[in-house]
Amino acid sequence: MKQLDPLLPEAQVDPDDRPALDWPADPWDETDQTGSVERLRRQTRPIKWIVYLSMVVGIAVVLIAGAVGWWYVGKINPEGAPGDVQSFTVDETDNLESLSLRLVDEGLVSDAGVFRWYVEREGGLEITPGYYELRPNDHMGNVLGRLRTPPSQTYSKVTFPEGFTFEKMAFRLDATVDRMSAEDFMAVSGDSTIRSQWQPIGSSSLEGMLFPDTYQVSNAESEGQVIERMIALMERVGDQEDIVNKSAALGRTPYETLVIASLIEREAKVPEDRDKISRVIHNRLLLSAFNPENPIPLQVDASVYYGRDQAGIDPELPFSELRQIDTPYNTYLRTGLPPTPIASPGRAAIRAALNPAPNPAPGDPICKVLEKPSECFYLFYVLADEDGSHVFAATPEQHVANVELARAAGLL
C-alpha cells in the first residue's frame, strides 16, 4: 500500500490508495429497505375548508350578536341625560301594548316592542290607572320602576266638590299639596295666557271655569298647570253636553250657561229640583227680555251671598239687610244674570242649565187659578222641607203662601 504524503491536499489523493474502512453493515443500508415519504392525501383539504368556514361563521355570529346587543343596550339605556319630568296618564283601558305605544308617542321610550320585551323579562307590570312622573330618554328600568309605583305614592289627591268657588279651590289645594299656595293659585287669574275658550273677551275671572272633580297633582306641576287641567276638563264636559249648540237654542252663550249652572249648583239641594230651578231662571230671563220696561229680577239668594263675600261685607249681616246693599251680584236689585258664575258647576248642574224642565201643564194645581191655565210658568221657588226640597209656584200669591209655610216650619 502506498504511503500517503501528508503534505498533499486531499483532492490529490487517489481514492484507490485510501485505506479501507471496516464499517458494519446495517439492514437499512440496503436500497430495497429504504422507505419513501408519503405525500398528504387530497381528502384532508375539505376538512380545512370546513374548519375555516366554521370560524368565519362563528366570527360573523359574534359580530351580529354584538351589534344586536349594542342596539338593544342603546334602546334600554339611551345616550345622554334624561329630559325634564313630565306627566303621563295611564288610562283605565290601557294594557301593556297600548301603554308601550303611548310611551313611544310621548317620547318617553324609544321602542314599544323592546319595552314590552324588557317588562316581561323583568317580571311584568301590573298596570294601575293614574298619573305618573316620567322622564324622556331615561333608562327603561327607571320608567318601569315609576310605573310600578302606585300613583298615591307620587301624587297628592285633591278633591274639589261641586259648588266650590275659585277661592275655596285655592285654599283646598294649599291645604293638600305642601308646596302649593293659595296665593299663587289665585294669582293665575291675572295670567292672560290661561283662559277658557268660553270666557268673554276682557274677562279675567276664572270663576266657574274649573271643573270640580278629584285630581291627582304631581310634584312636577305648578298651580297654573293644575288650573289648565281643570279648565280643559270643564271644556271637555261642556262639549260632551253639547253646550255650544244647546246654549244657542236657548238664546245663550256657553259662558251664560255656566253662569246659570252655577246658580243651579248653589241653589238646588236635591237632584229633582235642578231642572225646575233652571226653568225658573230661564223663564225670568225670557220675560224680562220680552218686557224690558218691567223686568223680573232673578232674586237668587246664593248670588247675593257670593257678592257679599266678594265685597268683604260682614258675613253676620242679616239677609234682609244684605239684599239692600248693591253689588254686581245682587240679583234682587239688578236684573239679568250676574257678571260671572258664582261657583264651579258640576255635570248635573250644567245638564240642567241646558235642559230646563217643561213648564207645568194646564191641569197642574198651580195653573188652575190662572185666567189662562195654558200660560202657566214656573216663576218662584222656596224651601219646602229639611231635606232641601223646594216648592214651586206660578204666581206671587202662591209664592207668598209657600214662604209663610217655610217660615212656620223654621226653614227660613
C-alpha positions as CSV (number, residue, x, y, z in Angstrom):
1,M,0.0,0.0,0.0
2,K,1.3,3.4,-0.9
3,Q,2.4,5.8,1.7
4,L,0.3,8.9,1.8
5,D,2.1,12.2,1.7
6,P,0.5,14.3,4.4
7,L,1.6,17.4,2.5
8,L,-0.6,16.6,-0.5
9,P,-4.1,18.0,-0.5
10,E,-6.9,15.6,0.0
11,A,-8.2,16.2,-3.5
12,Q,-4.9,14.9,-4.9
13,V,-5.1,11.6,-3.0
14,D,-6.0,8.7,-5.2
15,P,-9.1,7.1,-4.0
16,D,-7.7,3.7,-4.6
17,D,-4.9,4.5,-2.3
18,R,-7.2,5.3,0.6
19,P,-7.2,2.8,3.4
20,A,-10.3,0.6,3.6
21,L,-12.7,1.4,6.4
22,D,-14.2,-1.6,8.1
23,W,-17.8,-0.4,8.7
24,P,-20.5,-2.8,10.0
25,A,-23.4,-3.3,7.6
26,D,-26.9,-2.0,8.7
27,P,-30.1,-3.6,7.5
28,W,-31.4,-0.2,6.4
29,D,-28.4,0.5,4.3
30,E,-29.9,-1.8,1.7
31,T,-31.6,0.1,-1.1
32,D,-34.6,-2.1,-1.1
33,Q,-35.2,-1.4,2.6
34,T,-35.2,2.4,2.4
35,G,-38.6,3.9,3.0
36,S,-40.2,6.7,1.0
37,V,-42.0,10.0,2.2
38,E,-45.8,9.6,1.8
39,R,-47.5,12.7,0.3
40,L,-50.6,14.1,2.1
41,R,-53.8,12.8,0.8
42,R,-56.2,15.3,-1.0
43,Q,-59.0,14.2,1.3
44,T,-57.7,16.5,4.1
45,R,-58.4,19.7,2.2
46,P,-62.3,19.7,2.6
47,I,-61.7,19.5,6.4
48,K,-59.6,22.6,6.3
49,W,-62.3,24.5,4.4
50,I,-65.0,23.3,6.9
51,V,-62.9,24.5,9.8
52,Y,-62.2,27.8,8.0
53,L,-65.9,28.4,7.2
54,S,-66.9,27.5,10.7
55,M,-64.5,30.1,12.1
56,V,-65.9,32.7,9.7
57,V,-69.5,31.9,10.6
58,G,-68.6,31.9,14.2
59,I,-67.0,35.3,14.0
60,A,-70.0,36.6,12.0
61,V,-72.4,35.4,14.6
62,V,-70.3,37.0,17.3
63,L,-70.3,40.3,15.4
64,I,-74.0,40.2,14.7
65,A,-74.8,39.3,18.3
66,G,-72.5,42.1,19.4
67,A,-74.3,44.6,17.1
68,V,-77.7,43.5,18.2
69,G,-76.6,43.7,21.8
70,W,-75.2,47.1,21.3
71,W,-78.5,48.2,19.6
72,Y,-80.5,46.7,22.4
73,V,-78.5,48.4,25.1
74,G,-79.0,51.7,23.3
75,K,-82.8,51.1,23.4
76,I,-82.7,50.2,27.0
77,N,-80.4,52.9,28.1
78,P,-80.3,55.8,25.6
79,E,-77.3,58.0,25.4
80,G,-77.4,61.4,27.0
81,A,-79.0,62.7,30.2
82,P,-82.8,62.1,30.8
83,G,-85.1,65.1,30.0
84,D,-87.3,67.1,32.3
85,V,-90.0,65.3,34.3
86,Q,-93.4,65.2,32.5
87,S,-96.8,63.8,33.5
88,F,-98.1,60.7,31.9
89,T,-101.6,59.3,32.4
90,V,-102.3,55.6,32.5
91,D,-105.9,55.1,31.4
92,E,-108.4,52.5,32.7
93,T,-108.5,50.9,29.3
94,D,-104.7,50.6,29.0
95,N,-102.9,47.2,28.5
96,L,-99.2,46.7,28.1
97,E,-99.3,47.1,24.3
98,S,-101.4,50.3,24.3
99,L,-99.3,51.6,27.1
100,S,-96.0,51.0,25.3
101,L,-97.3,52.6,22.1
102,R,-98.3,55.8,24.0
103,L,-95.0,55.9,25.8
104,V,-93.3,56.0,22.4
105,D,-95.8,58.6,21.1
106,E,-94.9,60.9,24.0
107,G,-91.2,60.4,23.7
108,L,-90.7,58.5,27.0
109,V,-89.3,55.3,25.5
110,S,-87.7,54.7,22.1
111,D,-89.2,51.3,21.1
112,A,-92.5,49.8,22.1
113,G,-91.5,46.2,21.3
114,V,-88.3,46.4,23.2
115,F,-90.1,48.0,26.2
116,R,-92.7,45.1,26.2
117,W,-89.9,42.5,26.0
118,Y,-88.0,44.3,28.8
119,V,-91.1,44.4,31.0
120,E,-91.8,40.7,30.5
121,R,-88.1,39.9,31.1
122,E,-88.1,41.9,34.3
123,G,-91.2,40.2,35.8
124,G,-94.1,42.0,34.2
125,L,-96.1,45.1,35.2
126,E,-99.4,45.5,37.0
127,I,-101.0,48.4,35.2
128,T,-102.5,50.9,37.6
129,P,-104.5,53.8,36.2
130,G,-103.4,57.3,37.3
131,Y,-100.9,60.0,36.8
132,Y,-97.1,59.3,36.7
133,E,-93.9,61.3,36.6
134,L,-91.7,60.1,33.8
135,R,-88.6,61.4,32.1
136,P,-87.9,61.1,28.4
137,N,-84.6,59.5,27.4
138,D,-84.5,57.7,30.7
139,H,-83.4,54.1,31.3
140,M,-86.3,51.7,30.7
141,G,-85.6,50.3,34.2
142,N,-86.4,53.7,35.7
143,V,-89.5,54.0,33.6
144,L,-90.7,50.6,34.6
145,G,-89.9,51.4,38.3
146,R,-92.0,54.5,38.2
147,L,-94.9,52.7,36.5
148,R,-94.7,50.1,39.2
149,T,-95.1,52.8,41.9
150,P,-98.8,53.4,42.7
151,P,-99.9,57.0,41.9
152,S,-100.8,57.6,45.5
153,Q,-97.1,57.4,46.4
154,T,-96.0,60.0,44.0
155,Y,-99.1,62.3,43.7
156,S,-101.4,64.2,46.0
157,K,-105.1,63.5,45.6
158,V,-107.2,66.7,45.8
159,T,-111.0,66.8,45.6
160,F,-112.8,69.9,44.7
161,P,-116.6,69.5,45.3
162,E,-119.3,70.9,43.1
163,G,-120.2,74.4,44.1
164,F,-116.7,75.4,45.3
165,T,-115.6,78.9,44.4
166,F,-112.3,79.6,42.8
167,E,-111.0,80.9,46.2
168,K,-112.1,77.8,48.0
169,M,-110.4,75.6,45.5
170,A,-107.2,77.6,46.0
171,F,-107.3,77.0,49.8
172,R,-108.1,73.3,49.3
173,L,-105.1,72.9,47.1
174,D,-102.9,74.8,49.6
175,A,-104.1,72.6,52.4
176,T,-103.5,69.4,50.5
177,V,-100.3,69.9,48.5
178,D,-97.5,71.2,50.7
179,R,-95.5,73.0,48.0
180,M,-98.5,74.8,46.5
181,S,-100.0,78.1,47.8
182,A,-103.5,79.6,47.6
183,E,-101.9,82.9,46.7
184,D,-100.1,81.6,43.7
185,F,-103.2,79.7,42.6
186,M,-105.4,82.8,42.7
187,A,-102.7,84.9,41.0
188,V,-103.2,82.8,37.9
189,S,-106.4,84.8,37.2
190,G,-104.2,87.6,36.1
191,D,-102.4,85.4,33.6
192,S,-103.9,86.2,30.2
193,T,-102.5,83.1,28.7
194,I,-104.6,80.8,30.9
195,R,-108.2,81.1,29.8
196,S,-111.2,79.1,28.9
197,Q,-112.4,79.2,25.3
198,W,-115.8,80.3,26.6
199,Q,-114.6,83.3,28.6
200,P,-115.9,86.7,27.3
201,I,-113.3,89.0,25.8
202,G,-111.9,91.2,28.5
203,S,-112.9,88.9,31.4
204,S,-110.1,87.8,33.6
205,S,-112.2,85.8,36.1
206,L,-111.7,82.1,36.1
207,E,-114.7,81.6,38.4
208,G,-116.9,78.7,37.2
209,M,-114.3,77.8,34.5
210,L,-112.7,75.0,36.6
211,F,-114.4,71.6,36.7
212,P,-115.0,70.3,40.2
213,D,-113.6,66.8,40.4
214,T,-110.8,64.7,42.1
215,Y,-107.4,65.4,40.7
216,Q,-104.0,63.8,41.3
217,V,-101.5,66.6,41.4
218,S,-97.9,65.7,40.8
219,N,-94.8,67.4,42.3
220,A,-93.9,68.4,38.7
221,E,-96.9,70.5,38.2
222,S,-97.4,74.2,39.0
223,E,-100.5,75.9,40.2
224,G,-101.0,77.2,36.6
225,Q,-100.7,73.7,35.2
226,V,-103.3,72.4,37.6
227,I,-105.7,75.1,36.6
228,E,-105.1,74.4,32.9
229,R,-106.1,70.8,33.5
230,M,-109.2,71.8,35.4
231,I,-110.2,74.2,32.6
232,A,-109.6,71.5,30.0
233,L,-111.8,69.1,31.9
234,M,-114.6,71.7,32.1
235,E,-114.4,72.2,28.4
236,R,-114.5,68.5,27.7
237,V,-117.6,68.1,29.9
238,G,-119.2,71.0,28.2
239,D,-118.5,69.5,24.8
240,Q,-119.9,66.2,25.9
241,E,-123.1,68.0,27.0
242,D,-123.2,69.9,23.6
243,I,-123.0,73.2,25.4
244,V,-122.5,75.3,22.2
245,N,-125.5,74.1,20.3
246,K,-127.9,73.8,23.2
247,S,-126.9,77.2,24.6
248,A,-127.6,78.8,21.2
249,A,-131.0,77.1,21.1
250,L,-131.8,78.7,24.4
251,G,-130.6,82.1,23.2
252,R,-127.5,81.9,25.5
253,T,-123.7,81.7,25.1
254,P,-121.8,78.8,26.7
255,Y,-120.5,81.3,29.3
256,E,-124.0,82.4,30.2
257,T,-125.0,78.7,30.5
258,L,-122.2,78.2,33.0
259,V,-123.4,81.2,35.0
260,I,-126.9,79.7,35.1
261,A,-125.4,76.3,36.0
262,S,-123.5,77.9,38.9
263,L,-126.7,79.4,40.3
264,I,-128.4,76.0,40.0
265,E,-125.5,74.3,41.7
266,R,-125.7,76.6,44.7
267,E,-129.5,76.7,44.9
268,A,-130.6,73.1,44.3
269,K,-130.3,70.8,47.4
270,V,-131.8,67.7,45.8
271,P,-131.3,66.4,42.3
272,E,-135.0,66.5,41.4
273,D,-135.1,70.3,41.7
274,R,-132.2,71.2,39.3
275,D,-134.2,71.3,36.1
276,K,-137.1,73.1,37.7
277,I,-134.8,75.8,39.1
278,S,-133.3,76.0,35.7
279,R,-136.7,76.6,34.2
280,V,-137.5,79.4,36.8
281,I,-134.2,81.2,35.8
282,H,-134.8,80.8,32.1
283,N,-138.4,82.0,32.4
284,R,-137.5,85.1,34.3
285,L,-134.8,86.0,31.8
286,L,-137.2,85.5,28.9
287,L,-140.0,87.5,30.5
288,S,-137.5,90.3,31.3
289,A,-136.3,90.3,27.7
290,F,-139.9,90.4,26.4
291,N,-140.9,93.2,28.8
292,P,-137.8,95.3,29.4
293,E,-139.9,98.1,30.9
294,N,-140.9,95.8,33.7
295,P,-138.1,93.2,34.1
296,I,-138.2,90.4,36.7
297,P,-135.0,90.1,38.8
298,L,-133.7,86.6,39.4
299,Q,-133.7,87.0,43.2
300,V,-131.2,84.2,43.7
301,D,-130.0,84.3,47.3
302,A,-126.8,82.4,46.6
303,S,-125.7,85.1,44.2
304,V,-126.3,87.8,46.8
305,Y,-124.2,85.8,49.3
306,Y,-121.4,85.5,46.7
307,G,-121.5,89.3,46.2
308,R,-121.2,89.8,49.9
309,D,-118.0,87.6,50.1
310,Q,-116.5,89.4,47.1
311,A,-117.2,92.8,48.6
312,G,-115.9,91.8,52.0
313,I,-119.2,92.6,53.7
314,D,-119.8,91.4,57.3
315,P,-121.0,87.7,57.0
316,E,-123.1,88.2,60.1
317,L,-125.3,90.8,58.5
318,P,-128.9,89.6,58.2
319,F,-130.0,88.7,54.8
320,S,-132.9,91.2,54.9
321,E,-130.3,94.0,55.2
322,L,-127.8,92.3,52.9
323,R,-130.1,92.3,49.9
324,Q,-130.5,96.1,50.2
325,I,-126.7,96.5,49.5
326,D,-125.9,96.9,45.9
327,T,-123.2,94.7,44.5
328,P,-122.8,93.4,40.9
329,Y,-124.2,90.1,42.2
330,N,-127.3,91.4,44.0
331,T,-130.0,89.7,41.9
332,Y,-132.7,91.5,43.9
333,L,-131.6,95.0,42.9
334,R,-130.2,94.1,39.4
335,T,-131.9,92.3,36.6
336,G,-130.3,89.7,34.3
337,L,-127.5,87.3,35.1
338,P,-124.7,88.2,37.5
339,P,-121.4,89.1,35.7
340,T,-119.7,85.8,36.3
341,P,-120.5,82.3,37.6
342,I,-120.7,82.2,41.4
343,A,-119.2,78.7,41.8
344,S,-117.9,75.8,39.8
345,P,-120.9,73.8,38.5
346,G,-120.8,70.0,38.1
347,R,-122.0,68.0,35.2
348,A,-125.6,67.6,36.6
349,A,-126.0,71.4,37.0
350,I,-124.6,72.0,33.5
351,R,-127.0,69.5,32.1
352,A,-129.9,71.1,34.0
353,A,-129.0,74.5,32.7
354,L,-129.1,73.2,29.1
355,N,-132.2,71.1,29.6
356,P,-134.7,73.1,31.8
357,A,-137.8,71.3,32.9
358,P,-141.0,71.9,30.9
359,N,-143.5,74.4,32.4
360,P,-146.4,72.9,34.4
361,A,-149.3,71.5,32.4
362,P,-152.6,73.5,32.4
363,G,-154.1,70.8,34.7
364,D,-151.4,71.3,37.4
365,P,-152.9,72.7,40.6
366,I,-150.7,75.8,40.4
367,C,-152.1,76.6,37.0
368,K,-155.8,76.2,37.6
369,V,-156.1,79.5,39.4
370,L,-154.8,81.4,36.3
371,E,-157.1,83.1,33.9
372,K,-155.3,81.3,31.1
373,P,-154.0,78.0,32.5
374,S,-152.2,77.3,29.2
375,E,-149.9,80.3,30.0
376,C,-148.6,78.8,33.2
377,F,-144.9,79.2,34.1
378,Y,-142.6,78.3,36.9
379,L,-141.5,81.6,38.3
380,F,-140.9,81.1,42.1
381,Y,-139.5,78.5,44.4
382,V,-138.7,78.3,48.2
383,L,-137.6,75.6,50.6
384,A,-140.3,73.1,51.5
385,D,-138.6,70.7,54.0
386,E,-135.5,70.0,55.9
387,D,-134.1,67.8,53.2
388,G,-133.7,70.8,51.0
389,S,-136.5,70.2,48.5
390,H,-138.3,73.2,47.1
391,V,-141.8,74.0,46.3
392,F,-142.6,75.9,43.0
393,A,-145.2,78.5,42.2
394,A,-146.6,80.3,39.2
395,T,-148.0,83.4,40.9
396,P,-146.7,85.8,43.6
397,E,-149.7,84.9,45.8
398,Q,-148.7,81.2,45.7
399,H,-145.1,82.1,46.5
400,V,-146.0,84.2,49.5
401,A,-148.1,81.4,50.9
402,N,-145.2,79.0,50.4
403,V,-142.8,81.4,52.1
404,E,-145.1,81.6,55.1
405,L,-145.2,77.8,55.4
406,A,-141.4,77.6,55.2
407,R,-141.1,80.2,57.9
408,A,-143.6,78.4,60.1
409,A,-141.5,75.2,59.7
410,G,-138.3,77.1,60.7
411,L,-136.8,76.6,57.2
412,L,-136.1,80.3,56.7
